Amino acid sequence: MTTTTEHPATTPDHTPAPAPGTVAGTPARAGADTTTAAAVLPATAPAGTRPAPVRHLKVAVIGAGFSGLGTAIRLLQAGEDDFLVFERADDLGGTWRDNTYPGCACDVQAHLYSFSFARNPEWKSTFATQAEVHDYLRSCAHRYGVTPHLRYGHELLAARWDEHHHHWAIDTSQGHYTAQILVTGTGYLSEPALPAIPGLDTFTGTLFHSSRWRHDHDLSGRDVAVIGTGASAIQFVPRIQPQVGRLDLYQRTPPWVAAKPDKPNTARHTWMLRHLPGYQRLRRSFNKNGREIVAFFMSRPTRTTGMKNMAAGHLKKSVADPALRARLTPDYTVGCKRLLFSNTWYPAIQQPNVDIIADTITSVGPDHVTTADGTRRHVDTIILATGFTATDRPVAHRIHGTGGHTLAQTWNRTGMNAHRGTTVHGFPNLFMILGPNTTLGHSSQTVMIEAQITYILAALKTLTRGFSSVDVLPHAQSAYNHTLAKRLEHTVWNNGGCQSWYTDRHGNNPSIWPTYTWRYQRQTRAFDLTNYHTTTHTDLTTT
């Protein structure tokens, strides 16, 4: 794996179990870290016993991926060190920790798919591999002093808004905490989506999702079924195809695939990145502005002709057989689903041991897959490349706002939406990173993450002016989402003729940010206090 030479990656911060009077091995400090009122203590504590102390934080951050680490770094840079980052796994990295399938890499240029404030001159090529991105995040945690604030093995069980004390009561798998502000950095590509195929649970061979790759399972000579032909499949299928005996590729709809303009960074290029002030910033700006142009194309299906010709040209160049080319040509507008990039996908799926199957799977048996035409194919390994539950955020079931309602229950009534993709009425002092309508179909998610962190820091600064809580006003949230819906109405993402993970079961699009990233950055550079109901510390003393 590749690490930055100036800031080597570190091993995970495995903290010991808490000792009496400490939290996760860290001594309780005076001031903000001391025990809070008994309002959050377990109701089932035995009579006559002294409950364990509960540490109070200024900020609690859930998740140690790009969002959580970026928030932690910016908090420290702003002079705020009263926070912890809770991570359910035993390492940081989020998506880039979990997805270790063969060939896993980013499809956004490395200079753009990184923090603007933590540029890395050591990228090996235009697009970074999974290992490089993971090591980059480890390096950032070490470089910026975040490691002591990380708490591994702390899964969020529940977070409840305490309406009396105006703070969050947080239950993790390793202890209880309270915090004035709760930030979720759990993303939208963390929970695998498993298909509801009859008989899947009766399969006696090896079955796994691409994001939970079984590296202990040797694929050599096996009959393998891959279900799905999306962003993950086009990366790992070319890697496993030479190993397997036979590969059945179950394709619901073919993807639009363009050539990937990836090339190694030369020694001269790397020298310039290391030694020329501003050069890497220039490269990042060039990549970002190039991606912004795509947003213009996506705003109307009629503007995507050039992108379609690019992808169709790659297909024609890669696949000589007209019949096969027709089977691999999508029937929806390019961009309706994310445009994919690969130079190895088409060569791999044309090999003699690969069969592309478009018929619907009707059932799975102990050692076979059956399709709608009645064909039954033997298989000993099934790999699910079926994506993630992007429009059903699991964390929403664990967050309880005013009145005790969960965020999931609220969204079931109103649809998944938020103000600026970050705050939701009825959930004071809750800030979501990569919340509803912050997914980019054209650029890097790090741009949105940094914009949201700026917004959160501005809110935190506002709260230091005597406010105890802020809760977005319902009419402000509604007006914001009405504007988003109007912007989405005529875009490729809503009118491209496909079914994608961007939309929910009602046909709404709670995922995509429908326009240029600079517009979002402009909206989030300051905290719009007039759109919020506020309470003050005086309110606390009078209740």
C-alpha positions in Angstrom: 0.0 0.0 0.0 1.1 3.6 -0.6 1.6 6.1 2.1 2.7 9.7 2.1 6.4 9.9 2.8 6.2 13.1 4.9 3.3 11.8 7.1 3.4 8.0 7.4 0.2 6.2 8.1 -0.4 5.1 11.7 -2.0 2.0 13.1 -5.5 2.4 14.6 -5.9 3.9 18.0 -7.1 0.9 19.9 -8.1 2.3 23.2 -8.5 0.1 26.3 -11.7 -0.5 28.1 -12.6 2.4 30.5 -11.2 2.3 34.0 -13.2 3.7 36.9 -13.5 7.5 36.5 -12.4 7.4 32.9 -13.9 7.1 29.4 -12.2 4.7 27.0 -8.9 5.0 28.8 -9.0 8.8 28.8 -9.1 10.5 32.3 -12.1 12.6 32.9 -11.1 16.3 32.7 -12.3 19.3 34.6 -14.9 21.6 33.0 -16.8 20.3 29.9 -15.7 16.7 30.4 -17.0 16.2 33.9 -20.1 14.3 35.0 -23.4 15.7 33.9 -26.8 15.8 35.6 -28.5 12.5 36.3 -31.1 13.1 33.6 -29.3 10.7 31.3 -28.4 8.0 33.8 -29.9 4.5 33.2 -33.3 4.2 34.8 -32.6 0.6 35.8 -29.6 1.4 38.0 -29.8 -0.7 41.2 -31.0 1.2 44.2 -28.3 2.4 46.5 -25.5 2.2 43.8 -23.7 5.1 42.4 -24.2 5.4 38.6 -21.1 5.5 36.4 -20.1 9.1 35.4 -21.2 10.3 32.1 -18.8 12.5 30.1 -20.2 15.6 28.5 -18.8 16.8 25.2 -19.2 20.0 23.2 -19.4 17.9 20.0 -20.0 14.2 19.4 -19.2 13.0 15.9 -20.4 9.6 14.6 -18.3 7.9 12.0 -14.6 8.1 11.2 -14.6 8.3 7.4 -14.0 11.4 5.3 -16.9 13.3 7.0 -15.9 12.5 10.6 -12.2 13.0 10.2 -12.7 16.2 8.3 -14.9 17.5 11.0 -12.4 16.5 13.7 -9.5 18.2 11.9 -11.5 21.5 11.4 -12.7 21.5 15.0 -9.1 21.3 16.2 -8.0 24.0 13.8 -10.8 26.2 15.1 -9.5 25.7 18.7 -12.2 23.3 19.8 -10.8 20.1 21.4 -13.8 19.1 23.5 -15.1 16.4 21.2 -14.9 12.7 20.4 -15.3 10.7 17.2 -17.2 7.5 17.7 -16.5 4.7 15.2 -18.1 1.3 15.3 -15.3 -0.5 13.6 -11.7 -1.0 14.8 -10.2 1.3 12.2 -11.0 4.6 10.5 -11.8 5.1 6.8 -15.5 4.3 6.4 -16.2 3.3 2.8 -12.5 3.1 2.1 -11.9 0.8 5.0 -14.8 -1.6 4.1 -14.5 -1.9 0.4 -11.4 -4.0 -0.2 -12.5 -5.9 -3.2 -10.0 -6.5 -6.0 -9.5 -3.5 -8.2 -11.3 -1.1 -5.8 -10.4 2.5 -6.7 -11.8 6.0 -6.9 -13.4 7.4 -10.1 -12.7 11.0 -9.2 -9.2 12.4 -9.6 -7.1 12.0 -6.5 -6.3 15.7 -6.2 -10.0 16.5 -6.0 -11.0 13.4 -4.0 -9.0 14.6 -0.9 -9.3 17.5 1.5 -8.4 20.9 0.1 -6.6 21.7 3.3 -4.6 18.4 3.3 -3.2 18.1 -0.2 -1.1 15.0 -0.9 1.7 15.2 -3.4 2.4 11.4 -3.3 -0.6 10.1 -5.3 0.8 7.5 -7.7 -1.6 8.1 -10.6 -4.6 10.3 -11.7 -7.0 8.1 -9.8 -6.2 6.7 -6.3 -6.6 3.1 -5.3 -8.6 2.0 -2.2 -5.4 1.4 -0.3 -4.0 4.8 -1.2 -7.2 6.6 -0.1 -7.3 4.6 3.2 -3.7 5.4 3.9 -4.3 9.0 3.1 -7.0 9.2 5.7 -4.8 7.5 8.3 -2.1 9.9 7.5 -4.5 12.9 8.0 -5.6 11.6 11.4 -2.0 11.4 12.5 -0.8 14.6 10.9 -3.6 16.8 12.4 -3.6 15.2 15.8 -7.0 13.6 15.5 -6.0 10.2 16.8 -6.5 10.9 20.5 -10.1 11.9 19.8 -11.0 8.6 18.1 -13.0 6.0 19.9 -13.1 2.6 18.1 -15.6 -0.1 18.8 -18.1 2.5 19.9 -21.2 1.8 17.8 -24.0 4.3 18.2 -27.0 2.5 19.8 -29.2 5.5 20.3 -29.1 9.3 20.6 -31.9 11.1 22.3 -32.5 14.9 22.5 -32.9 15.9 26.1 -35.5 18.6 26.0 -34.9 19.7 29.6 -31.1 20.0 29.4 -30.9 20.9 25.7 -28.3 18.3 24.9 -28.0 14.9 23.3 -27.9 11.8 25.4 -25.8 9.3 23.5 -25.6 5.5 24.1 -22.8 3.7 22.5 -21.8 0.0 22.7 -19.1 1.0 25.1 -20.6 3.7 27.3 -22.9 6.7 27.7 -22.1 10.3 26.8 -23.9 13.6 26.4 -23.1 16.4 23.9 -24.4 19.8 23.0 -24.0 19.1 19.3 -24.3 15.8 17.5 -22.7 15.4 14.0 -23.4 12.3 11.9 -20.7 11.4 9.4 -22.1 8.0 8.6 -22.5 8.7 4.8 -24.9 6.9 2.5 -22.7 4.0 1.2 -22.2 2.1 4.4 -25.0 -0.5 4.6 -25.1 -3.2 1.8 -28.3 -3.5 -0.1 -29.3 -7.2 -0.2 -31.6 -8.4 -3.0 -34.9 -10.0 -2.1 -34.4 -13.1 -4.2 -36.4 -16.2 -3.2 -34.2 -19.0 -1.9 -31.1 -16.8 -1.4 -31.0 -18.0 2.2 -30.9 -21.6 1.1 -27.7 -21.3 -0.9 -25.1 -23.6 0.6 -22.0 -22.2 -1.2 -20.1 -19.0 -0.4 -22.2 -15.9 -0.6 -20.9 -12.3 0.2 -21.5 -8.7 -0.8 -18.7 -6.9 -2.6 -18.2 -4.5 0.3 -17.6 -7.4 2.6 -15.2 -9.3 0.4 -14.1 -12.7 1.5 -10.4 -12.7 0.9 -10.1 -16.1 2.6 -12.2 -17.6 -0.2 -10.2 -18.9 -3.2 -12.1 -18.2 -6.4 -9.7 -20.3 -8.6 -11.6 -22.6 -10.9 -15.0 -21.9 -9.3 -18.4 -21.3 -10.9 -19.1 -17.8 -9.8 -22.3 -15.7 -10.1 -22.0 -12.0 -9.9 -25.3 -10.2 -9.4 -25.2 -6.6 -10.5 -23.2 -4.6 -13.0 -22.6 -1.2 -11.3 -19.6 0.7 -10.0 -18.2 -2.1 -7.9 -18.7 -4.9 -10.4 -16.9 -3.1 -13.3 -13.8 -2.9 -11.0 -13.6 -6.4 -9.5 -15.0 -8.5 -12.4 -11.9 -7.8 -14.6 -9.7 -8.9 -11.7 -11.5 -12.2 -10.9 -12.3 -13.2 -14.4 -8.9 -14.8 -15.2 -9.1 -16.8 -11.9 -12.6 -18.3 -12.0 -13.7 -21.3 -13.9 -16.9 -19.8 -15.1 -18.5 -16.4 -14.4 -22.2 -15.8 -14.8 -22.8 -12.0 -14.9 -26.4 -11.1 -14.0 -27.2 -7.8 -15.6 -30.5 -6.1 -14.9 -29.6 -3.0 -17.0 -26.2 -2.3 -18.7 -24.3 0.7 -17.5 -22.9 3.5 -19.6 -19.1 3.1 -19.4 -16.5 5.5 -20.7 -12.7 5.2 -20.9 -10.9 5.9 -17.7 -8.2 8.6 -18.4 -5.8 7.2 -15.7 -2.1 7.4 -16.0 0.8 7.1 -13.6 2.3 10.3 -12.2 5.8 10.9 -13.6 8.8 11.7 -11.4 8.7 15.2 -12.8 5.1 15.6 -12.0 5.6 14.4 -8.5 8.5 16.7 -8.0 6.3 19.7 -9.1 3.6 18.6 -6.7 6.1 18.5 -3.8 8.1 21.6 -4.5 6.1 24.2 -6.5 3.9 26.2 -4.3 0.3 26.4 -5.6 0.8 23.7 -8.3 -1.3 21.1 -6.5 -3.9 23.7 -5.7 -4.0 24.5 -9.4 -4.4 20.9 -10.4 -7.3 20.5 -7.9 -9.0 23.6 -9.2 -8.6 22.4 -12.8 -10.2 19.0 -11.9 -13.0 20.7 -10.0 -13.9 23.2 -12.7 -13.9 20.4 -15.3 -16.4 18.4 -13.3 -18.6 21.5 -12.8 -19.2 21.5 -16.6 -20.8 18.1 -16.3 -23.5 19.7 -14.0 -24.5 21.8 -16.9 -24.9 18.8 -19.1 -26.9 16.9 -16.5 -29.4 19.8 -16.0 -31.3 18.6 -19.1 -31.4 15.2 -20.9 -31.0 17.0 -24.3 -27.6 18.3 -23.2 -26.0 14.9 -22.8 -25.4 14.1 -26.4 -21.7 14.6 -26.2 -21.4 12.4 -23.1 -23.4 9.7 -24.8 -21.3 9.8 -27.9 -18.2 9.5 -25.7 -19.4 6.4 -23.9 -21.0 4.9 -27.1 -17.7 5.4 -28.9 -15.8 3.6 -26.1 -18.3 0.7 -26.4 -18.0 0.5 -30.2 -14.2 0.6 -30.0 -14.1 -2.1 -27.3 -16.8 -4.5 -28.6 -16.7 -5.6 -32.3 -19.7 -7.9 -32.2 -22.8 -5.9 -33.1 -25.2 -8.2 -31.3 -23.2 -8.1 -28.1 -22.8 -4.4 -28.4 -26.6 -4.0 -28.6 -26.9 -6.0 -25.4 -24.4 -3.7 -23.7 -26.1 -0.5 -24.8 -28.3 1.1 -22.1 -31.8 2.3 -23.0 -31.6 5.3 -20.7 -30.0 8.7 -20.9 -26.4 8.8 -19.9 -26.0 10.2 -16.4 -29.4 9.0 -15.2 -27.3 6.4 -13.4 -23.7 7.3 -12.5 -21.5 7.3 -15.6 -18.8 4.6 -15.0 -15.2 4.6 -16.1 -13.1 1.5 -17.0 -10.6 0.4 -19.6 -10.8 -3.3 -18.6 -14.6 -4.0 -18.2 -15.4 -4.6 -21.8 -12.4 -6.8 -22.5 -13.1 -8.9 -19.4 -16.8 -9.7 -20.1 -16.0 -10.8 -23.6 -13.8 -13.7 -22.4 -14.9 -17.3 -23.2 -15.6 -18.1 -19.5 -18.0 -15.2 -19.0 -21.8 -15.3 -19.8 -23.8 -12.1 -19.6 -27.4 -13.0 -18.4 -30.1 -10.4 -18.8 -33.0 -12.7 -17.7 -34.5 -12.0 -14.2 -33.4 -14.3 -11.4 -36.5 -16.1 -10.2 -34.9 -18.2 -7.4 -31.7 -19.4 -5.9 -31.2 -23.0 -4.7 -28.5 -24.7 -2.6 -26.1 -24.9 -5.6 -27.8 -23.1 -8.5 -29.5 -20.0 -9.8 -32.7 -20.1 -11.9 -33.8 -17.4 -14.3 -37.2 -16.5 -15.8 -36.6 -18.5 -19.0 -36.3 -21.7 -16.8 -32.5 -22.0 -17.2 -30.8 -23.4 -14.1 -27.1 -22.7 -13.7 -24.8 -24.4 -11.3 -22.9 -22.0 -9.0 -20.7 -22.5 -5.9 -20.0 -18.8 -5.2 -22.4 -15.8 -5.3 -21.0 -12.2 -5.2 -23.6 -9.5 -4.6 -22.6 -6.2 -6.4 -26.0 -4.7 -5.5 -25.0 -1.4 -3.9 -26.1 0.2 -0.7 -29.2 1.3 1.1 -28.6 5.0 0.1 -32.3 6.2 0.6 -32.7 4.4 3.9 -30.2 5.7 6.3 -29.8 3.2 9.2 -28.5 5.9 11.6 -31.9 7.6 11.3 -33.6 4.8 13.2 -31.3 5.5 16.2 -31.7 9.3 16.5 -34.7 10.5 18.6 -35.6 14.1 18.4 -38.2 16.2 20.3 -41.1 14.1 21.5 -39.1 11.0 21.1 -39.7 10.5 17.4 -36.9 9.0 15.4 -35.5 10.6 12.4 -36.6 7.6 10.4 -40.2 8.1 11.6 -40.1 11.8 10.7 -38.8 11.0 7.2 -41.5 8.3 6.7 -44.1 11.1 7.2 -42.3 13.9 5.2 -40.0 12.1 2.9 -36.2 12.2 3.4 -35.2 15.8 3.4 -33.3 18.4 5.3 -32.4 22.1 5.4 -29.2 22.5 3.4 -28.9 18.7 3.5 -27.7 19.2 7.1 -30.4 20.0 9.7 -34.0 18.7 10.2 -36.8 20.4 12.2 -37.5 18.6 15.5 -33.8 17.6 15.9 -32.1 20.5 17.5 -28.3 20.7 17.4 -28.2 17.7 15.0 -26.0 18.2 11.9 -25.7 15.6 9.2 -22.8 15.5 6.8 -23.8 14.0 3.4 -27.5 14.2 4.4 -30.4 14.4 1.9 -29.6 15.9 -1.5 -25.9 16.3 -1.0 -24.9 13.4 -3.3 -22.9 14.6 -6.4 -23.5 12.9 -9.7 -20.8 14.9 -11.3 -18.0 15.8 -8.8 -16.2 14.9 -5.6 -18.1 14.3 -2.3 -15.2 16.0 -0.5 -16.3 19.3 -1.9 -19.7 18.9 -0.2 -18.2 17.5 3.0 -16.0 20.6 3.4 -18.9 22.9 2.7 -21.0 21.3 5.3 -18.2 21.3 7.9 -17.9 25.1 7.3 -21.6 25.4 8.0 -21.3 23.3 11.2 -18.4 25.4 12.5 -20.4 28.5 11.8 -23.3 27.1 13.8 -21.0 26.1 16.6 -19.6 29.6 16.7 -23.2 30.9 16.9 -24.0 28.6 19.9 -21.1 30.1 21.8 -22.9 33.5 21.8 -25.3 32.3 24.5 -27.5 30.0 22.7 -28.1 26.5 24.0 -29.8 25.1 20.9 -30.8 25.8 17.3 -33.7 24.0 15.5 -34.4 24.8 11.9 -37.8 26.3 11.3 -40.2 24.0 9.4 -41.1 26.7 6.8 -37.4 27.3 6.1 -36.8 23.6 5.6 -39.9 23.3 3.4 -38.9 26.3 1.2 -35.4 25.0 0.7 -36.6 21.6 -0.4 -39.3 23.1 -2.7 -36.5 24.9 -4.5 -34.4 21.7 -4.8 -37.4 19.8 -6.2 -37.9 22.5 -8.9 -34.2 22.3 -9.8 -34.3 18.5 -10.0 -37.6 18.4 -12.0 -36.0 18.6 -15.5 -32.6 17.1 -14.8 -31.2 13.8 -16.2 -31.3 12.3 -12.7 -35.1 12.7 -12.6 -36.0 12.4 -16.3 -33.3 10.1 -17.8 -35.6 7.0 -18.2 -34.0 4.8 -15.5 -34.5 3.5 -12.0 -31.5 4.3 -9.9 -30.5 4.4 -6.2 -30.9 8.1 -6.4 -34.7 7.8 -6.1 -36.9 6.4 -3.4 -39.8 4.0 -3.7 -42.1 7.0 -4.3 -40.1 8.3 -7.2 -38.7 11.2 -5.3 -35.0 12.1 -5.5 -33.7 12.7 -1.9 -30.1 12.1 -3.0 -28.7 14.3 -5.7 -27.5 17.9 -5.4 -28.9 19.1 -8.8 -26.6 22.0 -9.7 -23.1 23.4 -9.3 -21.1 22.8 -6.2 -20.2 26.5 -5.9 -23.8 27.2 -5.3 -23.8 24.9 -2.3 -20.6 26.3 -1.0 -22.1 29.8 -1.2 -25.2 28.7 0.8 -23.1 27.1 3.6 -20.3 29.6 4.1 -22.3 31.3 6.9 -24.9 30.0 9.4 -28.3 31.4 8.5 -29.6 31.9 12.1 -32.8 33.6 10.9 -34.0 30.2 9.6 -33.7 28.7 13.1 -35.6 28.7 16.3 -33.2 29.3 19.2 -33.1 28.7 22.9 -30.7 30.4 25.3 -29.0 29.3 28.5 -31.5 31.5 30.3 -34.2 29.3 29.0 -32.5 26.4 30.7 -32.5 28.0 34.1 -36.2 28.9 33.9 -37.6 25.5 32.8 
